[in-house]
Amino acid sequence: MKYSTYNKEIKYIIKQVKQASKIIAAGLKNRVILDKGSDDLVTDLDLAVEKFLINKMNKRFKGFSVVSEEYNPEGKMNENCYTIDPIDGTINFANNLGHWCIQVGLIQDGKNIASVMFFPTEKEMFTATLGGGAFLNGKPIHVNSNEPSKVLYNFVVSKSAKFDATDLLRDVTTSVSRHERALGSQSAAFANVAAGRLGGSIFGAYSRWDIEPGRLLILEAGGTIIEKQNKYIIAANTKETAKAFNECVKKYYIAK
């Protein structure tokens, strides 16, 4: 397909992400799983994929800085940069579950212009370009229009978050919606909101590589984002849902 905006940029990224998935397929049986600390894991394939993608992105986007999970976690977001999460949902991946993703976001002149999120297990390629819409395997996608009380939503709050996840979830369940899930991957949550399968996602404590690709996907699919930078982010189908979730989160975040 031909994208209406940033066609060359996104097609290049799609090509490299597909190649990166072949690295994972080739090494899957003999992957090495390492303890990353902080209740997290990393595999040798995370490292191999990230190294491959950095090399390819540097060739095409010369002078752009990189913010990536394994090799450049302290990289600075600036006017021209890109983000890489080589395997978002590594714990899922290490335990042979689905809901893991290779994702890349491209920022140019201070704007996120292109996002690619590929889920090899599900064979689902989510893409978005600024002003050009959101797509799943080349077909347009849109958020659903469910009211807050009926949304199915993802809830992930890490131990480093600045509020009590148990209390927050109890409040959300009582005052907004009882239909909570935990997918174990923020990219999976964002992708499913954009595709209309989920109505929202609450994510506490994150890094830029976690959310930049999904942020553009959500917005281009017609959804809403509320973010307290680097503290929590809410993605939702409608402004009404986002506001309902945010009213709960604010109470517990501010209280801390």
RARAQUI-V64512 format. One record per pair of residues at least 4 apart in sequence whose ideal C-beta (glycine too) atoms are under 7 Angstrom apart, sorted by the first residue. I is the first residue (numbers start at 1). J is the second residue. D is the distance in whole Angstrom. If there is no record, write none. Layout:
i: [I,I]
j: [J,J]
d: [D,D]
This chain:
i: [1,2,3,3,3,3,4,5,5,5,5,6,6,6,6,6,6,7,8,9,9,9,9,10,10,10,10,10,11,12,12,13,13,13,13,13,14,14,14,14,15,16,16,16,17,17,17,17,17,20,20,20,20,21,21,21,21,22,23,23,23,23,23,24,24,24,24,27,27,27,31,31,31,32,32,33,33,33,34,34,34,35,36,36,36,39,41,41,41,42,42,42,43,43,43,44,45,45,46,46,46,46,46,47,47,48,49,49,49,49,50,50,50,50,50,50,50,51,52,53,53,53,53,54,54,54,54,54,55,56,57,57,58,61,63,64,64,64,65,65,65,65,66,66,66,66,66,67,67,67,67,67,67,67,68,68,68,68,68,69,69,69,69,70,73,77,77,77,79,79,80,80,80,81,82,82,82,82,83,83,83,83,83,83,84,84,85,85,85,86,87,87,87,88,88,88,88,88,88,88,89,89,89,89,89,89,89,89,90,90,91,91,92,92,92,92,92,92,93,98,98,99,99,99,99,100,100,101,101,101,101,101,101,102,103,103,103,103,104,104,105,105,105,105,105,106,106,107,107,108,111,112,112,112,112,113,113,114,115,115,115,115,115,116,116,117,117,117,117,117,117,118,119,124,124,125,126,126,126,126,127,128,128,128,128,128,130,133,133,134,134,134,134,134,135,135,135,136,136,141,141,141,141,142,142,142,143,143,143,143,143,143,143,144,144,144,145,145,146,146,146,146,148,148,148,148,148,149,149,150,151,151,151,151,151,151,152,152,152,152,153,153,153,153,153,153,153,153,154,154,154,154,154,154,155,155,155,155,156,156,156,157,157,157,157,158,158,160,161,161,161,161,162,162,162,163,163,163,163,163,164,164,165,165,166,167,167,168,168,168,168,169,169,170,171,171,171,172,172,172,173,173,175,176,176,176,183,183,185,186,186,186,186,186,186,187,187,187,188,189,189,189,190,190,190,190,190,190,191,191,191,192,192,193,193,193,193,193,193,193,193,194,194,194,194,199,199,199,200,200,200,200,200,200,201,202,202,202,203,203,204,206,206,206,208,211,211,213,214,214,215,215,216,217,218,218,218,219,219,223,223,223,224,224,224,224,225,225,226,226,226,227,228,228,231,232,232,234,234,234,234,236,236,236,237,238,239,240,241,242,243,245,246,249,250,251,252]
j: [138,7,7,10,129,132,132,129,130,131,132,10,113,114,129,130,132,11,12,13,106,113,114,14,114,116,127,129,15,16,60,17,104,106,114,116,18,116,125,127,19,20,53,56,21,102,104,116,118,49,52,53,102,25,102,118,120,26,27,45,48,49,52,28,45,49,120,31,45,48,43,44,45,43,44,41,43,94,41,42,43,41,40,41,42,159,90,91,94,46,70,90,90,93,94,48,49,87,50,70,86,87,90,51,70,52,53,86,87,102,54,68,69,70,71,84,86,55,56,57,84,86,104,58,66,68,71,84,59,60,61,82,62,82,80,80,81,82,75,76,78,81,72,75,81,82,84,72,75,77,81,83,208,209,72,75,83,84,209,73,85,86,209,86,207,81,107,208,109,110,107,108,109,107,104,105,106,107,104,105,208,209,212,213,104,209,103,209,210,102,93,100,102,100,101,103,185,186,187,210,93,99,100,101,184,185,187,188,94,100,95,184,97,98,99,100,184,185,100,121,122,183,184,185,188,121,185,117,118,119,185,187,188,118,116,117,187,213,116,213,112,115,212,213,216,113,114,111,112,113,130,130,212,215,216,129,130,129,127,128,213,216,217,127,213,126,187,191,213,214,217,125,124,136,137,137,136,191,194,217,135,133,134,216,217,220,216,140,220,141,194,217,220,221,139,140,141,141,195,194,195,196,221,196,221,222,193,194,196,221,222,223,237,196,199,237,237,238,150,151,199,237,176,177,240,241,244,176,177,177,177,179,199,200,237,241,179,181,198,199,177,179,180,198,199,200,201,202,181,182,183,189,198,201,169,180,182,202,182,186,203,161,165,168,204,204,205,205,165,204,205,232,231,253,256,168,204,252,253,256,168,252,169,204,170,171,252,172,248,249,252,173,180,174,175,248,251,176,245,248,178,180,248,244,245,248,188,189,189,190,203,206,210,211,214,191,213,214,192,193,198,201,194,201,214,217,218,235,195,214,217,197,198,198,199,200,201,218,223,235,237,217,218,221,223,236,237,241,234,235,236,237,241,245,235,234,245,249,232,233,232,210,211,233,212,215,233,217,218,235,219,225,220,221,223,225,235,223,225,235,236,237,236,238,239,242,233,235,234,242,246,233,232,253,253,249,253,242,245,246,249,241,242,245,241,242,243,244,245,246,247,249,250,253,254,255,256]
d: [5,6,4,5,5,5,5,5,6,5,4,6,5,5,4,7,7,6,6,7,6,7,5,6,4,7,6,5,6,7,5,6,5,7,6,5,6,6,7,7,7,6,6,4,7,5,6,5,5,5,6,6,5,6,6,6,5,6,6,7,5,6,6,6,5,6,7,6,5,7,5,6,5,6,4,6,5,5,7,5,7,6,4,6,4,7,5,5,5,5,7,6,6,7,6,6,6,7,6,6,5,5,6,6,6,6,6,4,7,6,6,6,7,5,6,6,4,7,6,6,5,7,6,6,6,7,7,7,7,7,6,5,7,6,7,5,5,6,6,6,6,4,5,5,7,6,7,6,4,6,6,5,5,6,4,7,7,4,6,6,5,7,5,7,7,6,7,6,6,5,7,6,7,5,6,6,5,7,7,4,5,4,5,7,5,6,5,4,6,6,5,6,7,6,5,6,5,7,4,7,6,5,4,6,6,3,7,6,6,7,6,6,4,7,5,5,5,6,4,4,6,5,6,5,4,7,6,5,6,5,6,4,6,5,7,4,5,4,5,6,6,5,4,4,7,6,4,7,5,5,6,7,6,7,5,6,4,5,7,5,4,4,5,5,7,4,5,6,5,7,7,5,5,6,6,6,6,5,7,6,5,7,4,5,4,4,7,6,5,5,5,5,4,4,6,6,6,5,6,6,5,7,5,6,5,5,6,6,6,5,5,4,4,4,6,5,7,7,5,5,5,6,5,6,6,5,4,7,6,7,5,7,3,5,7,6,4,6,5,6,6,7,6,6,6,4,6,7,6,7,5,4,6,4,6,5,6,5,6,7,5,5,4,7,4,6,4,4,7,3,4,7,6,6,5,6,7,4,5,5,6,6,6,7,6,7,6,6,6,6,5,6,7,6,6,5,7,5,7,5,5,6,6,5,6,6,4,5,7,6,5,7,5,6,7,6,7,6,6,6,7,4,6,6,3,6,6,6,6,7,7,4,4,5,7,6,6,6,6,5,7,5,5,4,6,7,5,6,7,6,4,6,5,6,5,6,6,6,7,5,5,4,6,6,5,5,6,6,6,7,7,6,6,6,4,6,5,6,6,6,6,6,5,6,5,4,7,6,4,5,5,4,5,7,7,6,7,5,5,6,7,4,4,6,6,7,6,6,6,6,6,6,6,6,6,6,7]
